[in-house]
Amino acid sequence: MVLDQCPVNHSDHATALTNLAYARLQGCIRNHLQDIDTTTSLFRDALALRPQRHPDHPLSLCNLTAALIWRHNKKSTAVDIREAVPLYHELLPLCPEGTYLRSIVAGNGVDYVIRGCNDLPIDASDEGIHLRRVVLELCPLGHQLRHDALHWLAQAMEARFQQCGSIDDIDETIQLRREAVSLCPEGHAYCDTSLNNLAVSLMFRFCYQGKPNDLDEAISLHEEVLRLRPVGHESRVFSLRSLGSALITRFYKRDDVDDITRAVSLYREALTLCPPEHPGRDTLLHDLAFALVNRYDKLDVSEDLDEAIDWYRESLRVMRHDYPGRHVSFLNLSSALCSRFMRIRENEDFEEAITLCQESLATLSSLHPDRYFSYRRLQEAYLSRYEILHDPADLSLAMEHFRLASRHPTQGFPNRIMEAVNWVRQAEVYQHESALDSAYQMYFGLFDSHVMTGSSIISRREAATAFRGARSLPVDAASCAIRSGNLRQAVELAEQGRGQQWSLASRLRTSVEDLESANPKLARNYLKLSKLISNAAQSSATITDRAVADMVATEYRGLTRQWEAAVAEIRDLRAFSRFLLPPLYEDLQAAARQGPVIILIASQYSCSAIIVPTSGDPRHIPLPSVSLAELTNLKDRFARAIRHASGMGPKLPRNDLIVLLRIVWYEIMLPIINVLEHVLKLKRRSRIWLCPTAAFTSIPLHAAHPFKTNADGSKEPCLEDLYICSYTPTLSALVRSRQLMKKRVTPSFVTIGQGQPVAGEGKALLAVDSELELVHKLVPVTVNRTTISGDAATRAGALEALQDNTWVHLACHGKQDRTQPYNSHFVMRDEHLTLLDITERDIPRAEFAFLSACHTAVGDEETPDEVIHLAAGLQFSGFKSVVGTLWEVDDSVAKYVVEAFYKNMFKDLEDGGVIDCTKAAWALNRAMHAMKTKVPLEQRMVFIHIGV
């Protein structure tokens, strides 16, 4: 034989192997009894002798794939298809268009392999997904099988997401599904299926991330699919169930009874299409029961609950015992029985409920996502019995299952966060010890991780507002610590839960001077990743295309994981073990270095104040005559009084405001002042900082006044007579500003004014130009001064001026956006200068800003503890000291305040002296005193100081 004459080291050995194998393969094709396994091995041996650069390497690849295809065709062995796919992937680029080999390779062989791979079972392993990716690469745009390749890769990615919970997997799944939909216009055989698959994937992501847009899009897609599947369509039942399930999910989020009522109707229609022998009747009965229970929870109609229990039992009766989702029916029947136990107090219902939950858990692996629901049902059951029998053991078991559910790693953040919120609420109601040390901490940790996944500032805020009942948790946590007697922890919790948007963004701008000295390599890597994340967040804020936004979000999370790994490596250094962790009391006390900080806690459980002194332990001041409801009412009364005063003549008394400021004085500030004066011995005219929370943020605390004349004719002093008041959004913001003060540069002063906004942006501000001229004259001549006004006062011009100068005076219209605070803005000549624009700038050299505009220091109703407003944005971007406004400013009187302020600001400045932004609070205080007879009360109160 030729092969015998060409041993292994012979130059023609590979050719001999190939010829022998080809002859045997031809025999196989002609159905001669040849050993195809030996033939395939011969081709594989020949390929091994012809490495990648060998001229016959493509031919050997081609021969081996042909043998693998033939063997698969005869034996249907999956391993042959798996081996052939990467070989074709390697072979195609080696066969130029127009060559003979290309005509052989690009024909039926590739399509056969693709179809064979598509017929393989779903494999969610890394190897299985890699194989599907290779198949997709074999199907370029325009290929007849590209849709199928997209579909099967998406199926594998989605399966891995369900197993491991990686958000990147479901994001990529949705991208693949969107492309598949684009290849199937209406009328295409797979149009309805592709739309349905995209809807299902969007629902998976919604359940994991909680983005409202995903839910709404999924429902719209399910509606469209149902339209494409009219009565008589074989898949109509499936679409009725899918739409019903999505509507129930939206009902959970928006509490619209129309959603749950329609879901019940959809399931009833589906049931009419499923006779007793129908294979899907068991799960449909379960779905109908589930919808009825939800409607019972909303409308409290007992017939809904009883009918639901009957349907659950029927569902389990007809369901196969090996059905993978049987545990879900156990759980939901358990929940329904608990509800009936609470209604009619029959212990049999409770005992059955517990047994069902335990049976469910026994069938699930330790990381199965549905263990979360088992823990939830057990928590509900034990809590239900505790409410009836008051056995402490039941309460402890309920709290333990709250803990297990909220920490279950394969469940999405939204569900785990809501479970932590519910844990907090129940622990507070029953005064359980787990509230302070476990439940609140669990919530803050989960919430922080969830918000960090947002790829833009706006998406992070959307994440922050998505959880009903969670808005008050920062102050509730502080109140819990106060009630437990741990004031240091109260300060830490109040700080950890407030201003999380700023805190998260600040992490990416944290100074690393000490780290650069200790480990330059780690410092450089951290700074590089921080900049990449910050840039990615800024660029994603303006993306409107959903598919592009998904891809950007995936890239952002990849960067975030690298950043988190870098932070973990830094924390491994002993001196940096608390790098970027929530600050301890000792760290936060640095905020009080130049005067005490007063944190005002407005919680549903208690209202009080904590004074953080310059040294020593914090002081607690109860405010027993103030409740959260009364504060909310006081806030609303202030808003009405301010509006009323703005329409009054300047000489008329502001009686409504006077009444309200007396309330603030006697019920809120006087107890605090007594501690400052008599316990801490704080000297008069010292500086203090107010750090209000929740409802306190909308009350002008700095203007508290007794409006009282003593018997000797003297006036009782008000708060601003006693102390120089400033505000701070958080203690960390004040600490950060002080740290940045170490790097002072030669000051430069810019005045920016826009009194002639474009049509529709408010009335002309006639006093702006004269105000700018006045400020320009008052600024010392030794300081570099610039003025931007009129046509030059554009968005771009203002941003450049903010970036290039250390001191800024801004006079224009200010607009607060209560629904999307990052859209709050200053009105420029062409475009809005938004809060988002400002926060995207890092201006560490900046020192002082005077915002002579309306509504620059008031946040939004949805997230008051996030302190998202224009003044806070400037402070975050680098300005250490800011004067802002709480409501509308009258530009005709603002110039009097401005004049008095700057005269005091630059008073006694010696030749060659440096202007000092830390004097701003004192200068504003002096200006207010000087304006008592010139400016109406509400226009004196409107200006506040924030920062150092």
Buried (B, 14 or more C-beta within 10 A) or exposed (E): EEBEEBEEEEEEBBBBBBBBBBEBBEBBEEEEEBEBEEBBBBBBBBBEBBEEEEEBBBBBBBBBBBBBBBBBEEEEEBEBBBBBBBBBBBBBEBBEEEEEBBEBBBEEBBBBBBBBBBEBEEBBEEEBBBBBBBBBEBBEEEBEBBBBBBBBBBBBBBBBBBBEBBBBBBBBBBBBBBBBBEBBEEEEEBBBBBBBBBBBBBBBBBBBBBBEEBBBBBBBBBBBBBEBBEEEEEBBBBBBBBBBBBBBBBBEBEEEEEBBBBBBBBBBBBBEBBEEEBEBBBBBBBBBBBBBBBBBBBEEEEEBBBBBBBBBBBBBEBBEEEEEEBBBBBBBBBBBBBBBBBBEEEEEBBBBBBEBBEBBBEEBEEEBBBBBBBBBBBBBBBBBBBBEEEEEEBBBBBBBBBBBBBBBEBBBBBBBBBBBBBBBBBBBEBEBEBBBBBBBBBBBBBBBBBBBBBBBBBBBBBBBEBBEEBBBBBBBBBBBBBBBEBBBBBBBBBBBBBBBBBBBBBBBBBEBEEBBEBBEEBBEBBBEBBEBBBEBBBBBBEBEEBBEBBBBBBBBBEBBEBBBEBBEBBBEEEEBEEBBEBBBBEBBBBBBEBBBBBBBBBBBBBBBBBBBBBEEEBBBBEBEEBBBEBBBEBBEBBEEBBEBBEEEEEEEEBEBBEEBBBBBBBBBBEBBBEBBBEEBEBEEEBBBBBBBBBBBBBBBBBBBBBEEEEEEEEEEBBBBEBBBBBBBBBBBBBBBBBEBBEEBEEBBBBBBBBBBBEEEBBEEBEBBBBBBBBBBEBBBEEBEBEBBBBEBBBBEBBBEBBBEBBBBBBBBBBBBBEEBBBBBBBBBBBBBBBBBBBBBBBBEBBBBBBBBBBBBBBBBEBBBBBBBBBBBBBBBBBBBBBBBBBBBBBBEBBBBBBBBBBBBBBEEBEEEEEBBBBBBBBBBBBBBEBBEEEBBBBBBBBBBBBBB
